[in-house]
Amino acid sequence: MKVLRINASDTYEIRNQMLRPGLPIESCHFDGDDDEQTFHLGAFVENKLVSVASFFFEKNPTFEDPYQYRLRGMATLPDYQKQGLSRELLKMAFPIVKQNMCSLLWCNAREVATGFYQTVGFEKIDNQFEIEGIGPHFLMYKRV
């Protein structure tokens, strides 16, 4: 397994399959995907991209930190789940976030993924909320 920086467009197929099934692939382009401070990481197994995550320089008003990154669009193909790939993506991302003078990484985590995020040091804000068409989420964050 190898983790590399990738382009936003490299994430669309996996985002579509795992996060937005049944929707057009255009729905997998997120605002900010091409911003200068945004970065995307991909995990490759035998030269095949199987897991992706995107990191956006974006402030959430819940947190006082002036500079923050948002994790969005983390997804792993079914045959490669539960093999530590997402953990490796985050392990590579944390120092990059820090190098960009940010000490906080946050995300809107799907309810089913909160346990995973807690295992890599994220803390959950208690109020569950619904993202229409996707399901229940929690705001989570990690100090880096």
C-alpha positions in Angstrom: 0.0 0.0 0.0 1.2 3.5 -0.9 -0.3 6.9 0.0 0.2 9.7 -2.5 -1.2 13.1 -3.2 -3.7 13.0 -6.0 -5.9 15.4 -8.0 -9.5 16.2 -7.1 -10.7 14.5 -10.2 -9.0 11.3 -9.1 -11.4 11.1 -6.1 -14.7 11.4 -8.0 -15.2 7.7 -9.0 -14.7 6.4 -5.4 -16.7 9.3 -3.9 -19.5 8.5 -6.4 -19.5 4.7 -5.7 -19.2 5.0 -1.9 -20.7 8.3 -0.9 -23.2 9.3 -3.6 -24.4 6.1 -5.3 -27.0 6.6 -7.9 -26.2 10.3 -8.4 -24.4 11.7 -11.4 -20.6 11.8 -11.0 -20.8 15.6 -11.2 -22.3 15.5 -7.7 -18.9 14.3 -6.5 -17.1 17.6 -7.3 -17.1 19.5 -4.0 -16.8 23.3 -3.7 -13.2 24.0 -3.0 -11.8 20.9 -4.6 -9.5 22.9 -6.8 -8.6 25.6 -4.2 -4.8 26.2 -3.8 -4.8 25.1 -0.1 -7.0 22.0 -0.7 -5.1 18.7 -0.9 -6.3 15.2 -1.8 -4.7 11.9 -0.7 -5.2 8.4 -2.2 -4.2 5.0 -1.0 -3.0 2.6 -3.7 -2.9 -1.1 -3.5 -1.0 -2.8 -6.4 -1.1 0.6 -8.3 -4.9 0.7 -8.0 -6.5 3.7 -6.2 -8.8 2.2 -3.6 -9.2 4.9 -0.9 -9.4 8.7 -1.0 -9.7 11.7 1.4 -9.8 15.4 0.8 -8.7 18.2 3.0 -10.1 21.8 2.7 -8.8 24.9 4.4 -12.1 25.8 5.9 -13.2 27.3 9.2 -16.1 25.9 11.2 -17.5 28.7 13.4 -18.0 26.1 16.2 -14.3 26.3 16.9 -12.2 29.3 17.9 -9.0 28.3 16.1 -8.4 30.9 13.4 -7.0 28.3 10.9 -8.7 25.0 10.4 -8.9 22.2 7.9 -11.9 20.2 7.0 -11.8 16.5 6.1 -14.4 15.6 3.5 -15.1 12.8 1.1 -13.2 10.0 2.8 -14.1 6.7 1.2 -12.7 3.3 0.6 -13.8 0.7 -1.9 -15.7 -2.3 -0.3 -13.0 -4.9 -1.0 -10.4 -2.8 0.8 -12.3 -1.7 3.9 -11.1 -2.5 7.4 -7.5 -2.8 6.3 -6.2 0.5 7.8 -6.1 2.5 4.6 -8.2 5.4 5.9 -6.0 5.4 9.0 -2.9 5.7 6.7 -4.4 8.6 4.8 -5.0 10.5 8.0 -1.5 9.6 9.3 -0.1 11.3 6.2 -2.5 14.3 6.4 -1.9 15.3 10.0 1.6 16.7 9.4 0.5 18.4 6.2 -2.3 20.2 8.1 0.2 21.2 10.7 2.6 22.5 8.1 -0.2 24.8 6.9 -0.3 26.4 10.3 -3.5 24.7 11.4 -4.0 22.9 14.7 -7.5 21.6 14.1 -9.0 19.2 11.6 -12.8 18.8 11.6 -15.4 16.8 9.7 -19.1 16.0 9.5 -18.9 12.3 10.2 -21.6 9.9 9.2 -23.0 8.3 12.3 -21.8 4.8 11.2 -18.2 6.2 10.9 -17.9 7.9 14.3 -16.3 4.9 16.0 -13.5 4.8 13.4 -12.8 8.6 13.8 -12.7 8.2 17.6 -10.0 5.4 17.2 -7.8 8.0 15.3 -8.2 10.7 18.0 -11.3 12.6 16.8 -13.8 13.9 19.4 -17.5 14.0 18.8 -19.7 17.1 19.4 -22.9 15.6 20.9 -25.6 17.1 18.7 -26.5 14.7 15.9 -27.8 16.4 12.7 -29.2 15.2 9.4 -27.8 15.8 6.0 -30.7 15.5 3.6 -30.4 12.4 1.3 -27.3 11.1 3.2 -28.3 10.5 6.8 -27.3 11.3 10.4 -24.0 13.0 11.1 -21.9 14.3 14.0 -19.4 17.1 14.0 -16.1 15.7 15.0 -12.6 17.3 15.4 -9.0 16.5 16.2 -6.3 18.7 17.4 -3.1 18.1 15.4 
